[in-house]
């Protein structure tokens, strides 16, 4: 155990130095030469935080006392809550909260979560650049270090800020789970203190910034139109899509975009008036294939979410860089959805099984218009921003977007034209998102 703690102490020093060099000179994973730590939307107005604290010795003693109670169970808890990067566990908690909830789930929840975390960390990271503070384990050699740090200063806990943001935002979208979230936050704070990386006062300052940022984004969420029901009518035209859309689905085109100037900014040209060639291509594929591996793969797996998570870990991004990457990624998904649904409910593009009632798609067709394809519009948007974030992997992202596009064709739920146009629209959205974050 002593060897492990000594290794963690040396490794933390190394990661700290490397992270400081990367942050001060160039963001390795992207194309921004000098980080400005500018928030995307909000900044907290708080009293000036001071690193001067006469109680640090007492706080160090409290950490020592807590660490003396360590057992295997608590150590596992510390490792759980302090793994990867600050939003890592809380993203999973948001996903689980959605899985547990029946009925309508707000489509803006994940973008709101990661944007709020990014804005909180942008503020904290800027303070850290000019405020030196050694971690408790550096000032008191009896304190063990139980996690890694890539922060330039121990002052103000960015992990706690992310936790406080998440506690507030997840609780807003899933209020029935508030008691559970309260318990999770309590466990997180206890395990963060046990790491030996931050004092209790640093944790509390992180809580203050995180809670305040959550309040700002919740206020914004109440105006973003993601909970409005559709009251329109489906066109009565045999050449267009027919059905009864979900009461929230058609309103995705009315969501308030984060970066688009308007929902129709990248609206594509009208779809073909004659789908004969597209339909024949689908019929031919179905004659030769009774299933499609990629169709089921892209229907059943969170491929893009797993990918961005893996890239963040592969490139060893620090807390601020990880928050930035997630904020850009989820904004691209949100605005990509708006752009796709604007086209869908403007043109009411017919689906293959409606164009030819004898056609049997491999996948069940979603209950909304087809043109442009939603999966591929979002895929185009995500592939574009990921290529900006991790330029060495651009080929991988483009290949995945094309596979996603092909999966919707092979599944029989889209004409090829739906997919090709979706990729084009998505790429434009992704570029718009990236430029908005760079302003």
Buried (B, 14 or more C-beta within 10 A) or exposed (E): EEEEBEEBBEEBBEBBEBBBEBBEEBBBBBEBEEBEBEBBBBBBEEEEBEBEBEEBEEBBBBBBEBBEEBEEEBBEBBEEBBEBBBBBBBBEBBBBBBEEEEEEEBBBBBBBBBBBBBBBBBBBBBBBBEBEBEBBBBBBEEBBBBBBBBBBBBBBBBBBBBBBBBBBBBBBBBEEBEEBBEEBBEBBBBBBBBBBBBBBBBBBBBBBBBBBBBBBBBEBBEEBEBBEEBEEEBEEEEBBBBEEBBEBBBBBBBBBBBBBEEBBBBBBEEBEEEBEEBBEBBBEBBEEEEEBEBBBEBBEEEBBBEBBBEBBBEBBBBBBBBBBBBBBBBBBBBBBBBBBBBBBBBBBBBBBBBBBEEBEBBBEBBEBBBBBBBBBBBBBBBBBBBBBBBEEBBEBBBEBBBBBBBBBBBBBBBBBBBBBBBBBBBBBBBBBBBEBBEE
